[in-house]
């Protein structure tokens, strides 16, 4: 097993090395429409893990695939995902929550 590195920068750098190794920038692998399709596919695999009762390791692997694609999308679109994360978390922490259909929902509720 690889040493676990608890660093966003280390994860981003690893994904950048993967992009560089396979020349994704020049071979269509950084096309954003293509990347959205890949992320949708991975989300479907996560859903299948949950709905079909697959084990935790399978779910973790599929979630890792999606995380790698998210990091790669930030590389492809040239934005700082860590900064976007913290900006969004700050906004989320200011939101209220409601029970909707028996489950908690945190959103920007708009009263009609």
C-alpha positions as CSV (number, residue, x, y, z in Angstrom):
1,X,0.0,0.0,0.0
2,X,1.2,3.5,-0.8
3,X,2.0,5.9,2.0
4,X,-1.1,8.0,2.6
5,X,-0.3,11.7,2.0
6,X,-2.7,14.0,3.8
7,X,-2.2,17.0,1.5
8,X,-4.4,18.5,-1.1
9,X,-1.3,19.8,-2.9
10,X,0.2,16.3,-3.0
11,X,-3.0,14.9,-4.5
12,X,-3.2,17.7,-7.1
13,X,0.4,17.2,-8.0
14,X,-0.2,13.4,-8.5
15,X,-3.1,14.1,-10.8
16,X,-1.0,16.7,-12.7
17,X,1.7,14.0,-13.2
18,X,-0.9,11.6,-14.5
19,X,-2.1,14.3,-17.0
20,X,1.5,14.9,-18.0
21,X,2.3,11.2,-18.3
22,X,-0.6,10.6,-20.7
23,X,-0.4,14.0,-22.4
24,X,-4.1,14.6,-21.7
25,X,-3.8,18.3,-22.5
26,X,-2.8,17.6,-26.1
27,X,-4.8,14.4,-26.7
28,X,-8.3,15.6,-25.7
29,X,-8.3,14.3,-22.1
30,X,-8.7,17.8,-20.7
31,X,-11.8,18.7,-22.8
32,X,-14.4,19.8,-20.3
33,X,-17.4,18.2,-22.0
34,X,-15.5,14.9,-22.0
35,X,-14.6,15.3,-18.4
36,X,-18.2,16.0,-17.4
37,X,-19.2,12.8,-19.1
38,X,-16.5,10.9,-17.2
39,X,-17.7,12.4,-13.9
40,X,-21.3,11.4,-14.7
41,X,-20.1,7.9,-15.4
42,X,-18.2,7.7,-12.1
43,X,-21.2,9.1,-10.2
44,X,-23.2,6.3,-11.7
45,X,-20.7,3.8,-10.4
46,X,-20.9,5.3,-7.0
47,X,-24.7,5.0,-7.2
48,X,-24.4,1.4,-8.2
49,X,-22.2,0.7,-5.2
50,X,-24.8,2.1,-2.8
51,X,-27.9,0.7,-4.5
52,X,-26.4,-2.7,-5.1
53,X,-24.9,-3.0,-1.6
54,X,-21.3,-3.3,-2.7
55,X,-18.7,-3.2,0.0
56,X,-17.0,-0.1,1.5
57,X,-13.8,-0.7,-0.5
58,X,-15.6,-0.6,-3.8
59,X,-17.4,2.6,-2.8
60,X,-14.1,4.1,-1.7
61,X,-12.5,3.2,-5.0
62,X,-15.3,4.8,-7.0
63,X,-15.2,7.9,-4.8
64,X,-11.5,8.2,-5.4
65,X,-12.1,8.0,-9.1
66,X,-14.5,10.9,-8.9
67,X,-12.1,12.9,-6.7
68,X,-9.3,12.3,-9.2
69,X,-11.5,13.5,-12.0
70,X,-12.5,16.6,-10.0
71,X,-8.9,17.5,-9.4
72,X,-8.1,16.9,-13.0
73,X,-11.0,19.1,-14.1
74,X,-9.6,21.9,-11.9
75,X,-6.3,21.4,-13.7
76,X,-8.0,21.4,-17.1
77,X,-10.1,24.5,-16.4
78,X,-7.2,26.2,-14.6
79,X,-8.8,27.1,-11.3
80,X,-7.8,26.5,-7.7
81,X,-10.1,23.8,-6.4
82,X,-8.9,24.2,-2.9
83,X,-9.7,27.9,-2.9
84,X,-13.1,27.1,-4.5
85,X,-13.7,24.5,-1.8
86,X,-13.1,27.0,1.1
87,X,-15.1,29.7,-0.6
88,X,-18.0,27.3,-1.0
89,X,-17.7,26.0,2.6
90,X,-17.8,29.5,3.9
91,X,-21.0,30.1,2.0
92,X,-22.5,26.8,3.1
93,X,-21.8,27.5,6.7
94,X,-24.0,30.6,6.5
95,X,-27.0,28.7,5.1
96,X,-29.9,27.5,7.0
97,X,-31.3,24.0,6.9
98,X,-34.8,22.6,6.6
99,X,-36.4,19.2,6.7
100,X,-37.6,18.4,3.1
101,X,-39.5,15.1,2.6
102,X,-38.2,13.8,5.9
103,X,-34.5,14.6,5.2
104,X,-32.3,17.5,6.1
105,X,-31.6,20.0,3.3
106,X,-29.1,22.9,3.5
107,X,-29.7,25.3,0.6
108,X,-30.3,28.9,-0.4
109,X,-34.0,28.6,0.2
110,X,-36.1,31.0,-1.8
111,X,-39.6,31.6,-0.6
112,X,-42.0,31.9,-3.5
